[in-house]
Amino acid sequence: MSKKLAPSRPYQPFLLRVLHGLTGLFLIAAILTAYWTYDTYDGRWGSSAHLSGH
């Protein structure tokens, strides 16, 4: 006798939703930290230094 292996809860779709959400959060964090690093150490384009007189 073989029993059908039907999971009681959809583990994989839940895991994929969680990973998708984390990927989105990491994407936003990567964009923000990239801009912060650029603004702090490089800032060649779009710099507001000419406005503050530096």
Secondary structure, DSSP 8 states (H G I E B T S, - for coil): -------SS-HHHHHHHHHHHHHHHHHHHHHHHHHHHIIIII--SS--HHHHT-
